[in-house]
């Protein structure tokens, strides 16, 4: 079998023990740049796909007729046309990371960067200034977490280590599960009104898309910070820019956007009370290590005739 690892921009897979183990059973090539065209994947029976960097639609499957398996890393397959994959006889299986540590740590980093104005001060010092910044601490403040799942629970633990009180809301969150993590469950609007910092960790769905609209953003108030490391479309970006510019919301720290890369013309880029990063939540040494091990395990299981974690099991028929 020939296996291609796609979109390894960080050169993280080469030399990983799991990849070297797979080389003993299959021919493995690693692509560190985007595929120039779907035809570049011809001849491979299995693809290991890094997150959502390559789109797999009907045209892709038509261009790669010998494809049998996609081992998809990450927790989502928004970029895969599963119906087209099934029609083409391509099995799609997930190889997700069990840990939310990378995104959770970035969440606290963004929070600190915003409340202490670290990026703005760094820029000013480099320009020869010495700004007198009045920072805000995290200890003693309330953090509101939207979505107490894999990442949200780790954020709660880190926040509690900083001495923060943690409130939470989620569409399926129960008071019992919240209590297990030392968190207080409240209705969504109450979390927004009571929290000093609000952090988004929801899965993007029809229910969460646009959840933080202008009315809810204004509930948060002029001293509240919004942190989003989940999905850009959960927040109304245009409304967010308006309330930030007016000072109706204290600030924002954003790692995700509706359209990525974020256009330089976005009004968010003009605002001094915003910290922006380039979807840094998941790429880390630990996450790549988990992805490599789990994706290779998916391919090995397929080679052994016992496919696992299939999103579209019909091709197995």
Secondary structure as UniProt FT lines:
FT   STRAND          2..5
FT   TURN            9..10
FT   TURN            14..15
FT   HELIX           17..23
FT   TURN            24..25
FT   STRAND          27..30
FT   HELIX           38..41
FT   TURN            42..43
FT   STRAND          46..49
FT   TURN            51..52
FT   HELIX           58..63
FT   TURN            65..66
FT   STRAND          69..73
FT   TURN            78..79
FT   HELIX           82..87
FT   TURN            88..89
FT   STRAND          91..95
FT   HELIX           101..115
FT   TURN            116..117
FT   HELIX           118..126
FT   TURN            127..128
FT   TURN            139..140
FT   STRAND          142..146
FT   HELIX           150..161
FT   TURN            162..163
FT   STRAND          165..169
FT   TURN            171..172
FT   HELIX           175..180
FT   TURN            181..182
FT   STRAND          184..185
FT   HELIX           188..194
FT   STRAND          197..200
FT   TURN            206..210
FT   HELIX           214..220
FT   TURN            222..223
FT   STRAND          225..228
FT   HELIX           232..234
FT   HELIX           237..246
FT   STRAND          251..254
FT   TURN            264..265
FT   HELIX           267..270
FT   TURN            272..273
FT   STRAND          274..276
FT   HELIX           285..303
FT   TURN            304..305
FT   HELIX           313..316
//
